[in-house]
């Protein structure tokens, strides 16, 4: 069996004891981590290895886990630059209603290429716009992930509450409840793989309280639990959402989602900016996860999520980029620093330590996606999803703490990204595809979508 050795790196394992090695080695055998230890790799480990990666000047971390994204939105970056969420959505629904599988595939490839080059090995995508005649959109996202070599948690989203029935999206952008449920089940049957080393898992994901009916929320929860897959939605993102839920349902977003069976350990929600202390306690007690998206929350002026309080209560919290049109950077590595700074602005200098933010971006995300036994830390027996960051360049040379190079400094250059034991990024370059061709495909698709308006 093929063996790869990373020798001499600073290793932040993010295991249960937060073990770190100032100089250490990692042994990968095929898709799994075989060993991680302090010191240089022994000669009997190095001998016969397929590849020995020199770790001097590198920080090794688990691959980062992106728990919330809308990959198709890579095609609409730069739109509605100064809008709050509801206005931003109304501005962009007409464009999104004209997408198809081909355009989404190009956009997803571009968005995931940027994620990969920022240290992300696992991507959770929330796709909820399915125009009639648009083709197999979920399949195009799966294909893009497989082309790049990234691990994908695709969600089959949906909207069935159009403007004529009191929802936010226009009627032409929604499906019927029955069609959404049928298509969700079909996506699970076609693409979900629940094996230990699965590269594709599928969840069911009605979009938000202001774009789906109560029936769809209830029936989606029942369907997902019948099929044994996870549930995802947006929750408590803005004050406007709070007002919508109180006016329409007579309760807060958290109360409403709990009333339809959406607080549970098989659920994760995006944003959760406006949670009360009682809401946080219910999230913690139920095991409901949160995808924290600091840059997107700032871009749309939604507010700063109470990450300190969620973590102290024991809520599973992961990191998310969110839609590329509400976070034009599209990078996950830089969200670690953004999360720290936002938390400290809200709750003080001790609100979120660098190593805690790294844990949110790795093990936290794995826990949110139900993959904590397979990914999220560097431990023997886990899947070999690793990021190797170069920290001996001009941006970081001499820094007192190598982990701070990633968590507080400029995002370090990525020396290697390894997924399932295979290199997918090397010295910042994509290994399996040509970045220039990906960029050209995104440009063509963005122009084509604009022409359809």
Protein Blocks (a to p, Z undefined) as FASTA:
>chain_A
ZZdddehiacdekpanopacfbdcdddehjbcfbdcedjddfklmnopabdcdfehiacd
dddddfbdcfklmmmghiaklbcfklmmmmmmmmmmmgcfklmmmmmmmmmmmmmmnopa
bdcdddfbdcehkbjfklmmmmmmmmnopacdddddddfbdfknopabdfklpccfklmm
mmmmmmmmmmgccbfklcbdcddddfbfklccfklmmmmmmmmmmnopacdddehkbmkl
mmmmmmmnopafklmmmmnopacfkbccehjlmccfklmmmmmmnopacdddfklmmmno
nopcdfklmmmnopacdddebjaklomnopaklmmmmmmmmmmmmnojklpcfklmmmmm
mmmmmmmnopmmmgopacehiacddddddfkbfklgopablklmmmmmccdddfbdceeh
iafbgghiafkbcfklmmmmmmmmmmmmmmmZZ
